[in-house]
Amino acid sequence: MGNHSYKLKPKDMDTIKKFDLMQKIANELIDLQNSQQALIQKLGKIEVDNIELGDKRLEKDLPDMHQRVSDNLDTISGILEYFDEKKDNFGEKNNVEALKEQQIIDNLNI
């Protein structure tokens, strides 16, 4: 690709765009995963504080809430693992790094 007359084709631009979108979704999944972990920590703190307080409603509902958030975290983690692998495979198969380098070169030559 060192040939300076090479310009990215529209198909190459679509490939870069798709990869960037996949990266964006992966980042959003990471944010979602972090949010779920924070919720689990907060619920745990409330459960600990309620041991001393002894509120019956909290005793009844908090464990179920904790379990649902924990289940969500497991699902999100599984999706993230799957999606990261899909994104990486797409990037390697389509040589996205080289396409992005060529995109930079093309932009410098405009």
Secondary structure, DSSP 8 states (H G I E B T S, - for coil): ---TT----HHHHHHHHHHHHHHHHHHHHHHHHHHHHHHHHHHHHHHHHHHHH--HHHHHHHHHHHHHHHHHHHHHHHHHHHHHHHHHHHHHHTTHHHHHHHHHHHHHT-
